[in-house]
């Protein structure tokens, strides 16, 4: 039964890399950062933008980029760069 369910769940998983990352981001980023940041858009160069609730969170996550990109590759088989941004003003 588990094999059938695994197949069904795999079929339902989004094929878009951004959507895939959005689904697992809270787990990969951890409870603290998963609650205050989210993958929001891809850039033309393949970088995925992570929007954070504060500039401090963006700076903290930027220091963790090597760890986070390794986790993304491990869990999603997706190689990408990340760009962390604080909230937009204006």
N, C-alpha and C positions, 0 to 999 in steps of 0.2 A: 504494500500500500504506500509506503514512504517513497518508493521509486516513482510511482504514478504521480503522487503529489509533487515531488521534486520537478518532474517534467512539466506538470501543469503550471507550477509557480515560475519555472524558467520561461515558459511561453508567455506568461503575463507580465514579465519584467520588461521595463521600457528598453528600447534599443538605442535611444538617444543618450550619449555619454553624460550630458548635463543632468538629465532626469535620473539616470542611474546614480550619479554622485549625490544628487539631492536626497535620494532615498536613504543612503547609508551615511551621509555626512554627520549626523548627530553621534553615531557610533564611532566613526573614525576620529572626529575632532574631540570627542570626550564630552561628558555631561556639561561641564562649565562652558566650553567654547561652542559646543553644538547648539546651545540655547541662545547664543548671542551672535551667531554668524550663519551664513547660508550661501551656497553656490547660487549665483544669480544670472550669469551670462557667459557665453564663450566669446573670446576675441578671435579676430580673423587669423591670428598666428597660432591658434589652438590652446592658448592660455585660458584657464577658467578663472573668472573673477569671483572672489568670495567677498560678499558685503558683510561688514561687521557693524555692530551697534555703536562702537567707539573706535577712535584712532588707537587707543591703547590696546584694545583687543586685536586690531589689525597688526600692530607692531609685534605683539606676543606671538600671534600665529605665523607671521613672516619668519620669525626665528625657528619655528617648527616646520617650515616648508619641506626640508629634506625628509623628515620623518613622515609627514602627511602624504607627500607624493609617493613614497615607498609603500605606504598602506593602500593608497588608491591603486597602485599597480598590482599589488598583491591580491586585493579583494575584487577588483573590477577588470584586471588585465588592461588597464588604461594608463598610457604614459602621457602625462601632461605637465605643464607648468601651472603654478597658481599665482594669482595676484590678489593681495588682500587690501581692501579699501574700507575706510571709515564711512560714516554716513555723509551723504552729499548735502551741502549747504545751499540755500538759496531757493 
